[in-house]
Amino acid sequence: MARGAQARRPEDPGREQAQRGLEGSAGGRAASGALELDRLIHERMRLAIVSILSVRDALSFNELKQLLGTTDGNLSVHARKLEDAGYVKCEKSFEGRTPRTDYKLTDAGRQALERYLAHMEALIRATRER
């Protein structure tokens, strides 16, 4: 193949069937008819953060870091992206002289997670119907 030329992939019939399954399913309607996953939540660490926060009222930075088994920097970057999107609320305070950062899932974050899960369920159903 010539340099810079891109190989053309044949159309993926599985993707087409999954899209048809989404369009005709209750899950597809719950996902507002969107055929693309929420890329913000789809990333593994961010999905883990919103999933954990969906079952807890709030968690501190250190609690999240421990549960996720990640580094300070990695958690900071992903939590900031979720915060910028309005999915997570960050509250900073002090316990004595020690800074404390707590995270909570917002209503928008909960709705985004519900849409994401409905979309994934519709994809699974469409794949199993094949």
Buried (B, 14 or more C-beta within 10 A) or exposed (E): EEEEEEEEEEEEEEEEBBBEBBEEBEBBEBBEEEBEBBEBBEBEBBBBBBBBBEEEEEBBBEBBBEEBEBEEEEBBEBBEBBBEBEBBBEEEEEEEEEEEBBBBBBEEBBEBBEBBBBBBBBBEBBEEEE
